[in-house]
Amino acid sequence: MRVVPALVVIAALGVPVARIPRPNPTGQRPPLTPHDSALHVLNRLAYGPRPGEVDRVAGSGVMKWIDAQLQPDRIPDPEVERRESSFPILGKDPGDLARAITVVRRQRFGTRQNGQDVGPPGRPLLLPADSQAALHVRQTMGQLQQLAVMRAAISERQLREVMVDFWTNHFNVFFGKGADRAFTPSYIERTIRPRAMGRFEDLLVATAKSPAMLFYLDNWQSVAKGAEPPAVARMARLDDARAEQMLARMPQGLNENYARELMELHTLGVDGGYTQQDVIEVARIFTGWSIERPQQGGEFRFNDWAHDYGEKTVRGVDFPGGHGMDEGLRLLKLLAEDPATMHHVSRQLCARFVSDDPPDGCVDDAVAAWRRTDGDIAEVLRAIFVSPDFWSPQAVRAKVKTPLEYIVSAVRAVGGDPDTTPRLAQVIGRLGEPLYAQPSPAGYPESQEEWVNSGALLLRMNMAVALAAGRLPGVTIALDSLVPTTEDAAALIEAADVRLLGGILTPHSDDVLRHEVANVPDPVAARALVIGLALGGPEFQRR
């Protein structure tokens, strides 16, 4: 196959470094046809259409398809269920993983004596990167990442997969931080996934009690001033020296990390009307929300000895003294019902499904549905999907795909079949979005400015060309039934346009493809080239 310099093609296609232009961004557009509407919802509520799916959705009814996606448990998904058996991580008990990570840590770092790390007898303090201990961590991460990619690529419950990704970023945790290597799988599978289409309050409480979140934002070590665990008091009666050492290793004082991110990111938003004193008061409320030791399973635990039982006031609301874990649950309910939270989260949902800078009308419709249904996520989404802003010409192809969306949509477009190895997930990582590996509590960004630059476009083009040639690791494709080979360049490009892009190829891009394929006499190579360039071009970058 003829190799085309990707930067030359990118330049020829007219893709600027800073932005991927929207087709005809200011001109008048005719009303959406059923075909256009089906393509729009498959690019927004799903990870792009599979071969023939646009016509199927248009034929059966776009709104009927949306209604079904809003009730994912009623959608059969046998192929995903069959493939999930190939991911051993799904059968692992969170406690077993936590204990395994503890063993790994001891193997790698040993214990501490007199303030110094001491390696295991007869072993180096740090094991080689290719040791069984290190491999265990990498395999856990690889399975978790590829499981998400597999589901996104082939699941019939597409909107649920999109929402799992949305909430994973909204309530982000970082797999690479210590014990979260053990806690993250359960966080995704048992905390986020079952509640992705439920009530926001339920999801908020579940994340607050999640060991992954408690560890990631350090709340597990937040204790009231002067709090002392009972074990230290018991030890002090027997051995003052051991008690002092034990106390030195115990959490000391208030930690504000979770309290701050709870209000800034998870609920009210940065302009939600809270102060630094509110952060301190919220941190006091969540003292004692902690985690069992990994050897005991690493589950959520409320330590009453660590809790601050004094009076507190958060944003003018009094929390009387003498209360324990219940005041944290009360606060979470208040935050979930706060108008600032409704607006903040609704705006983020509109940014995901409508445009990077969502119109006020969309946000208002979502907030109204939130109030009406007590934060039912599915009904908030429904309000967005029936909003005029969702269907406006300004919203169509207004979003640039993230690396996850780009790779999965390309695989779906060519009818690709991902395997169960982590190779396809690693491709997404190379494009800049390694799943569950974002250190920032804000998660991965939504706006196109964060994803589009010359290096990213070059990598995307290379990945697209490799996919079309059958050389992208982790996925197999069969193009014969999708775009038949032909020596007629115009017919080949038209077929690729209709079946991969939904008929949106611009005249300029058409000219570029004709020019590039003109000197490729082999029909099979020509087909792979056209498909690769179409998937790497500006039309496919948008959704």
Secondary structure, 3 states (H helix, E strand, C coil): CCCCCHHHHHHHCCCCCCCCCCCCCCCCCCCCCHHHHHHHHHHHCCCCCCCCHHHHHHHHCHHHHHHHHCCHHHCCCHHHHHHHCCCHHHHCCHHHHHHHHHHHHHHHHCEEECCEEECCCCCCCCCCCCCHHHHHHHHHHHHHHHHHHHHHHHCCCHHHHHHHHHHHHHCCCCCCCCCHHHHHHHHHHHHHHHHCCCEHHHHHHHHHCCHHHHHHCCHHHCCCCCCCCHHHHHHHCCCHHHHHHHHHHCCCCCCCHHHHHHHHHHCCCCCCCCCHHHHHHHHHHCCCEEECCHHHCCCEEECHHHCCCCCEEECCEEECCCCCHHHHHHHHHHHHCCHHHHHHHHHHHHHHHCCCCCCHHHHHHHHHHHHHHCCEHHHHHHHHHCCHHHHCCCCCCCCECCHHHHHHHHHHHCCCEECCCCHHHHHHHHCCCCCCCCCCCCCCCCCHHHCCCHHHHHHHHHHHHHHHCCCCCCEECCCCCCCCCCCCHHHHHHHHHHHHHCCCCCHHHHHHHHHHHCCCCCHHHHHHHHHHHHHHCHHHHEC
